[in-house]
Amino acid sequence: MKRSKLGAAVGLTAMAAAVLSACGESGPDATSPAPAVETGPASPADAAPVPLDRAAAATRAVSIVPDFATLYPGGRLQGEPLTVEDETAPGGVFNFTTPDSPAEVIDFYRGQAEAAGLASAISMTQGETLVYGAQAEGSGARVQIVATPVGDSTSVQLTWSAGG
C-alpha cells in the first residue's frame, strides 16, 4: 500500500507538470500559477523556511534518501519534506527556494542523477520553468525536479524514489 501512495504522488506530480506544460502562454493570466490545493502558505515567500541545519537533517533524516535527492546547496526548505519509508520503494517530495537560477538547479541535479547512474528521461522548458527527470531502468530509482523563478529566487519541487 505504501508503494502505491508513492507511485500516486509521483504520478500526480508528473501529471501536474504535463498539465502546466500544456497551458501555453496565451491570455492575461499566462504568468499566474495554476490553482493548487492549499496545504500551507499561499506562496514560497509567505512560507517560514526551515533553517538550513534542520533542512540538511530533514533530507538525511532517514538513511534511505539517495545522494541524487539531497537538498540543493544553500536551498531553504519550504515546509517539512514528505517521505515514504517503504522498504521496497522509499521516496519523498520536498519544496525549497534558492537564489540560484532554475538552470543552475537543474544542472546540479542532472549531475547528481548521472553520478548515481540514472539516465535522463525528461527535460522540458515552459516559459521560465524548467523540468528535469531521470530514472534507473533496473532499480526504478527516479527523480523529478520542477524549478520556477519567483522574484529574485527559484522555487523548486523535488520528487524522488529510491526504487526497489
FENZIVEN-V307068 format. One record per residue. RES is the residue in one small letter. PHI is phi as a letter, one per 40 degrees, with the letter a starting at -180 (NA if undefined). Layout:
# FENZIVEN-V307068
res->RES phi->PHI
res->RES phi->PHI
This chain:
# FENZIVEN-V307068
res->m phi->NA
res->k phi->c
res->r phi->c
res->s phi->c
res->k phi->c
res->l phi->c
res->g phi->d
res->a phi->c
res->a phi->c
res->v phi->c
res->g phi->c
res->l phi->c
res->t phi->c
res->a phi->c
res->m phi->c
res->a phi->c
res->a phi->c
res->a phi->c
res->v phi->c
res->l phi->c
res->s phi->c
res->a phi->c
res->c phi->c
res->g phi->g
res->e phi->b
res->s phi->b
res->g phi->g
res->p phi->c
res->d phi->c
res->a phi->c
res->t phi->c
res->s phi->c
res->p phi->c
res->a phi->c
res->p phi->c
res->a phi->b
res->v phi->c
res->e phi->c
res->t phi->b
res->g phi->a
res->p phi->d
res->a phi->c
res->s phi->a
res->p phi->d
res->a phi->c
res->d phi->c
res->a phi->c
res->a phi->c
res->p phi->c
res->v phi->c
res->p phi->d
res->l phi->d
res->d phi->c
res->r phi->c
res->a phi->c
res->a phi->c
res->a phi->c
res->a phi->c
res->t phi->c
res->r phi->b
res->a phi->d
res->v phi->b
res->s phi->c
res->i phi->c
res->v phi->c
res->p phi->c
res->d phi->d
res->f phi->c
res->a phi->b
res->t phi->c
res->l phi->c
res->y phi->d
res->p phi->d
res->g phi->g
res->g phi->c
res->r phi->b
res->l phi->d
res->q phi->b
res->g phi->g
res->e phi->c
res->p phi->c
res->l phi->c
res->t phi->b
res->v phi->b
res->e phi->c
res->d phi->b
res->e phi->c
res->t phi->c
res->a phi->a
res->p phi->c
res->g phi->a
res->g phi->a
res->v phi->a
res->f phi->a
res->n phi->b
res->f phi->a
res->t phi->b
res->t phi->a
res->p phi->c
res->d phi->c
res->s phi->c
res->p phi->d
res->a phi->c
res->e phi->c
res->v phi->c
res->i phi->c
res->d phi->d
res->f phi->c
res->y phi->c
res->r phi->c
res->g phi->c
res->q phi->c
res->a phi->c
res->e phi->c
res->a phi->c
res->a phi->c
res->g phi->g
res->l phi->c
res->a phi->b
res->s phi->d
res->a phi->b
res->i phi->a
res->s phi->a
res->m phi->a
res->t phi->b
res->q phi->b
res->g phi->g
res->e phi->c
res->t phi->c
res->l phi->b
res->v phi->b
res->y phi->b
res->g phi->a
res->a phi->a
res->q phi->a
res->a phi->b
res->e phi->d
res->g phi->c
res->s phi->c
res->g phi->g
res->a phi->c
res->r phi->a
res->v phi->a
res->q phi->b
res->i phi->b
res->v phi->b
res->a phi->b
res->t phi->b
res->p phi->c
res->v phi->b
res->g phi->g
res->d phi->c
res->s phi->b
res->t phi->b
res->s phi->c
res->v phi->b
res->q phi->b
res->l phi->b
res->t phi->b
res->w phi->a
res->s phi->a
res->a phi->c
res->g phi->g
res->g phi->a
